[in-house]
Amino acid sequence: MPFWLFSSELGHNKKQSVPVLANFYIEPNMLPGLSLKAGLQVDYLLQGKETLMGNTTTNTDSFHRVGISIPAGISYEFHNMVVDLRYNIGLTNFCNHKVLDETWRSNSLWLTLGYQFKM
């Protein structure tokens, strides 16, 4: 199920993330509520800032606007509570700087605690 996620993983930069994940439930009779997650996440850079020699400027031209990552993880649901541990593997380079020859990937570890409401 896709959902919107706002994060600022890249220091001063702000991005919008849309993960689309599939849940694979592990043996519902023995371990009810335990599932593996895998999918694809698209990131869109909303604001890019860079600091050079102590001066911080807004500069989205130094960064690629769209990024792709692969989230994978495990979650457990118990009654209405959810615990989710996910690792995002960044596939695209966010650095688009003309002078720097660097690779910046957005790899991150997420821990989510949640409560599910019955609809």
Buried (B, 14 or more C-beta within 10 A) or exposed (E): EEEEEEBEBBEEBBBEBEBEBEEEEEEEEEEEBBBBBEBBBBBEBEEBBBEEEEEEEEEBEBBBBEBEBBBBBBBBBEEEEBBBEBBBBBBBBBEBBEEEEEEBBBEBEBEEEEEEEEE
